Amino acid sequence: MLSHRLIRSAGAFLVLGVAIGIYMGVAQDFRFVHVHVHINLLGWTALGLAGLLYAVYPHLQRGWLPAAHYWLHTVG
């Protein structure tokens, strides 16, 4: 199901965002703070909320638009 794929992808973005944050904190190198924020906000938060929305309202997963939403959001 699309909702499960969205939530799993959001979890992957969470792990990646936390890893970048830990690296920046340990190395005191904050050049990639914008990447860290982008991955956490759009990757983890927005993708996770979309996954929960599709899980609560499964009829929204029908058609080609939800699949396009997933791929455009993930690649973007």
mmCIF file of the C-alpha atoms, coordinates in Angstrom:
data_MODEL
# 
_entry.id   MODEL 
# 
loop_
_atom_site.group_PDB 
_atom_site.id 
_atom_site.type_symbol 
_atom_site.label_atom_id 
_atom_site.label_alt_id 
_atom_site.label_comp_id 
_atom_site.label_asym_id 
_atom_site.label_entity_id 
_atom_site.label_seq_id 
_atom_site.pdbx_PDB_ins_code 
_atom_site.Cartn_x 
_atom_site.Cartn_y 
_atom_site.Cartn_z 
_atom_site.occupancy 
_atom_site.B_iso_or_equiv 
_atom_site.pdbx_formal_charge 
_atom_site.auth_seq_id 
_atom_site.auth_comp_id 
_atom_site.auth_asym_id 
_atom_site.auth_atom_id 
_atom_site.pdbx_PDB_model_num 
ATOM 1  C CA . MET A 1 1  ? 0.000  0.000  0.000   1.00 0.00 ? 1  MET A CA 1 
ATOM 2  C CA . LEU A 1 2  ? 1.056  3.528  -0.701  1.00 0.00 ? 2  LEU A CA 1 
ATOM 3  C CA . SER A 1 3  ? 0.568  4.678  2.888   1.00 0.00 ? 3  SER A CA 1 
ATOM 4  C CA . HIS A 1 4  ? 3.032  2.049  4.149   1.00 0.00 ? 4  HIS A CA 1 
ATOM 5  C CA . ARG A 1 5  ? 5.576  3.053  1.495   1.00 0.00 ? 5  ARG A CA 1 
ATOM 6  C CA . LEU A 1 6  ? 5.241  6.719  2.481   1.00 0.00 ? 6  LEU A CA 1 
ATOM 7  C CA . ILE A 1 7  ? 5.708  5.970  6.172   1.00 0.00 ? 7  ILE A CA 1 
ATOM 8  C CA . ARG A 1 8  ? 8.729  3.715  5.521   1.00 0.00 ? 8  ARG A CA 1 
ATOM 9  C CA . SER A 1 9  ? 10.288 6.406  3.329   1.00 0.00 ? 9  SER A CA 1 
ATOM 10 C CA . ALA A 1 10 ? 9.633  8.986  6.039   1.00 0.00 ? 10 ALA A CA 1 
ATOM 11 C CA . GLY A 1 11 ? 11.454 6.733  8.509   1.00 0.00 ? 11 GLY A CA 1 
ATOM 12 C CA . ALA A 1 12 ? 14.421 6.493  6.151   1.00 0.00 ? 12 ALA A CA 1 
ATOM 13 C CA . PHE A 1 13 ? 14.503 10.287 5.849   1.00 0.00 ? 13 PHE A CA 1 
ATOM 14 C CA . LEU A 1 14 ? 14.355 10.551 9.655   1.00 0.00 ? 14 LEU A CA 1 
ATOM 15 C CA . VAL A 1 15 ? 17.397 8.310  10.041  1.00 0.00 ? 15 VAL A CA 1 
ATOM 16 C CA . LEU A 1 16 ? 19.270 10.268 7.364   1.00 0.00 ? 16 LEU A CA 1 
ATOM 17 C CA . GLY A 1 17 ? 18.344 13.652 8.873   1.00 0.00 ? 17 GLY A CA 1 
ATOM 18 C CA . VAL A 1 18 ? 19.356 12.586 12.376  1.00 0.00 ? 18 VAL A CA 1 
ATOM 19 C CA . ALA A 1 19 ? 22.656 11.184 11.067  1.00 0.00 ? 19 ALA A CA 1 
ATOM 20 C CA . ILE A 1 20 ? 23.453 14.475 9.341   1.00 0.00 ? 20 ILE A CA 1 
ATOM 21 C CA . GLY A 1 21 ? 22.520 16.381 12.514  1.00 0.00 ? 21 GLY A CA 1 
ATOM 22 C CA . ILE A 1 22 ? 24.741 14.186 14.660  1.00 0.00 ? 22 ILE A CA 1 
ATOM 23 C CA . TYR A 1 23 ? 27.629 14.610 12.212  1.00 0.00 ? 23 TYR A CA 1 
ATOM 24 C CA . MET A 1 24 ? 27.234 18.387 12.233  1.00 0.00 ? 24 MET A CA 1 
ATOM 25 C CA . GLY A 1 25 ? 27.116 18.487 16.022  1.00 0.00 ? 25 GLY A CA 1 
ATOM 26 C CA . VAL A 1 26 ? 30.144 16.263 16.516  1.00 0.00 ? 26 VAL A CA 1 
ATOM 27 C CA . ALA A 1 27 ? 32.257 17.905 13.825  1.00 0.00 ? 27 ALA A CA 1 
ATOM 28 C CA . GLN A 1 28 ? 31.013 21.448 14.617  1.00 0.00 ? 28 GLN A CA 1 
ATOM 29 C CA . ASP A 1 29 ? 30.616 21.825 10.837  1.00 0.00 ? 29 ASP A CA 1 
ATOM 30 C CA . PHE A 1 30 ? 27.290 23.479 10.077  1.00 0.00 ? 30 PHE A CA 1 
ATOM 31 C CA . ARG A 1 31 ? 27.682 23.952 6.327   1.00 0.00 ? 31 ARG A CA 1 
ATOM 32 C CA . PHE A 1 32 ? 24.910 21.455 5.621   1.00 0.00 ? 32 PHE A CA 1 
ATOM 33 C CA . VAL A 1 33 ? 22.311 22.774 8.044   1.00 0.00 ? 33 VAL A CA 1 
ATOM 34 C CA . HIS A 1 34 ? 19.966 23.616 5.158   1.00 0.00 ? 34 HIS A CA 1 
ATOM 35 C CA . VAL A 1 35 ? 20.180 20.011 3.915   1.00 0.00 ? 35 VAL A CA 1 
ATOM 36 C CA . HIS A 1 36 ? 19.503 18.737 7.432   1.00 0.00 ? 36 HIS A CA 1 
ATOM 37 C CA . VAL A 1 37 ? 16.426 20.969 7.808   1.00 0.00 ? 37 VAL A CA 1 
ATOM 38 C CA . HIS A 1 38 ? 15.118 20.135 4.322   1.00 0.00 ? 38 HIS A CA 1 
ATOM 39 C CA . ILE A 1 39 ? 15.416 16.382 4.891   1.00 0.00 ? 39 ILE A CA 1 
ATOM 40 C CA . ASN A 1 40 ? 13.783 16.554 8.322   1.00 0.00 ? 40 ASN A CA 1 
ATOM 41 C CA . LEU A 1 41 ? 10.945 18.917 7.425   1.00 0.00 ? 41 LEU A CA 1 
ATOM 42 C CA . LEU A 1 42 ? 10.021 17.746 3.942   1.00 0.00 ? 42 LEU A CA 1 
ATOM 43 C CA . GLY A 1 43 ? 11.329 14.205 4.106   1.00 0.00 ? 43 GLY A CA 1 
ATOM 44 C CA . TRP A 1 44 ? 10.348 13.097 7.570   1.00 0.00 ? 44 TRP A CA 1 
ATOM 45 C CA . THR A 1 45 ? 7.500  15.371 8.626   1.00 0.00 ? 45 THR A CA 1 
ATOM 46 C CA . ALA A 1 46 ? 5.612  16.030 5.391   1.00 0.00 ? 46 ALA A CA 1 
ATOM 47 C CA . LEU A 1 47 ? 6.048  12.515 3.992   1.00 0.00 ? 47 LEU A CA 1 
ATOM 48 C CA . GLY A 1 48 ? 5.023  10.971 7.308   1.00 0.00 ? 48 GLY A CA 1 
ATOM 49 C CA . LEU A 1 49 ? 1.923  13.143 7.541   1.00 0.00 ? 49 LEU A CA 1 
ATOM 50 C CA . ALA A 1 50 ? 0.972  12.262 3.967   1.00 0.00 ? 50 ALA A CA 1 
ATOM 51 C CA . GLY A 1 51 ? 1.401  8.573  4.814   1.00 0.00 ? 51 GLY A CA 1 
ATOM 52 C CA . LEU A 1 52 ? -0.848 8.930  7.841   1.00 0.00 ? 52 LEU A CA 1 
ATOM 53 C CA . LEU A 1 53 ? -3.414 10.799 5.766   1.00 0.00 ? 53 LEU A CA 1 
ATOM 54 C CA . TYR A 1 54 ? -3.471 8.014  3.168   1.00 0.00 ? 54 TYR A CA 1 
ATOM 55 C CA . ALA A 1 55 ? -3.730 5.413  5.951   1.00 0.00 ? 55 ALA A CA 1 
ATOM 56 C CA . VAL A 1 56 ? -6.722 7.123  7.566   1.00 0.00 ? 56 VAL A CA 1 
ATOM 57 C CA . TYR A 1 57 ? -8.456 7.800  4.233   1.00 0.00 ? 57 TYR A CA 1 
ATOM 58 C CA . PRO A 1 58 ? -7.536 4.815  2.031   1.00 0.00 ? 58 PRO A CA 1 
ATOM 59 C CA . HIS A 1 59 ? -9.827 5.931  -0.790  1.00 0.00 ? 59 HIS A CA 1 
ATOM 60 C CA . LEU A 1 60 ? -7.337 8.755  -1.480  1.00 0.00 ? 60 LEU A CA 1 
ATOM 61 C CA . GLN A 1 61 ? -4.796 6.171  -2.671  1.00 0.00 ? 61 GLN A CA 1 
ATOM 62 C CA . ARG A 1 62 ? -6.730 5.383  -5.858  1.00 0.00 ? 62 ARG A CA 1 
ATOM 63 C CA . GLY A 1 63 ? -5.561 6.568  -9.245  1.00 0.00 ? 63 GLY A CA 1 
ATOM 64 C CA . TRP A 1 64 ? -2.262 7.765  -10.628 1.00 0.00 ? 64 TRP A CA 1 
ATOM 65 C CA . LEU A 1 65 ? -2.021 11.033 -8.688  1.00 0.00 ? 65 LEU A CA 1 
ATOM 66 C CA . PRO A 1 66 ? -1.043 9.511  -5.292  1.00 0.00 ? 66 PRO A CA 1 
ATOM 67 C CA . ALA A 1 67 ? 1.753  7.505  -6.938  1.00 0.00 ? 67 ALA A CA 1 
ATOM 68 C CA . ALA A 1 68 ? 2.957  10.663 -8.672  1.00 0.00 ? 68 ALA A CA 1 
ATOM 69 C CA . HIS A 1 69 ? 2.799  12.454 -5.315  1.00 0.00 ? 69 HIS A CA 1 
ATOM 70 C CA . TYR A 1 70 ? 5.025  9.809  -3.735  1.00 0.00 ? 70 TYR A CA 1 
ATOM 71 C CA . TRP A 1 71 ? 7.654  9.813  -6.481  1.00 0.00 ? 71 TRP A CA 1 
ATOM 72 C CA . LEU A 1 72 ? 7.780  13.581 -6.962  1.00 0.00 ? 72 LEU A CA 1 
ATOM 73 C CA . HIS A 1 73 ? 7.993  14.205 -3.225  1.00 0.00 ? 73 HIS A CA 1 
ATOM 74 C CA . THR A 1 74 ? 10.648 11.558 -2.651  1.00 0.00 ? 74 THR A CA 1 
ATOM 75 C CA . VAL A 1 75 ? 12.867 12.517 -5.592  1.00 0.00 ? 75 VAL A CA 1 
ATOM 76 C CA . GLY A 1 76 ? 12.366 16.234 -5.013  1.00 0.00 ? 76 GLY A CA 1 
# 
